[in-house]
Amino acid sequence: MRRKMLGMSQERLGEQLGITFQQIQKYEKGTNRIGASRLQQLATVLDVPVSYFFPETDGTEMPGLREDGAGDFVMEFLSTSEGLELNRAFARIRDAKVRRKVIDLVRSLGDQDSH
């Protein structure tokens, strides 16, 4: 998700780490595990602390996630290009009333699809 948030391709990330984009794909899909030194490299390239890659372990939950996994859809949605684009555009709206209207619009459109 962080790579996508930065608008970085798998190929570019691979180049910065000295590995192929196929290896990045395997890491992202969970096919291959990431070692500690590679994780440190990733954190540096993506400009985040290593702890970014780990869920909270002190009993608190990450926003949008619950222990039963019911909130996983939030993270899945934000990992898509549409989710990131919507999130970025929404964050640029400064007027709280306009943001509220956008939320109401999206909610009403979602309700139309469920009928």
Secondary structure, 3 states (H helix, E strand, C coil): CHHHHCCCCHHHHHHHHCCCHHHHHHHHHCCCCCCHHHHHHHHHHCCCCHHHHCCCCCCCCCCCCCCCCCCHHHHHHHCCHHHHHHHHHHHCCCCHHHHHHHHHHHHHHHHHHHC
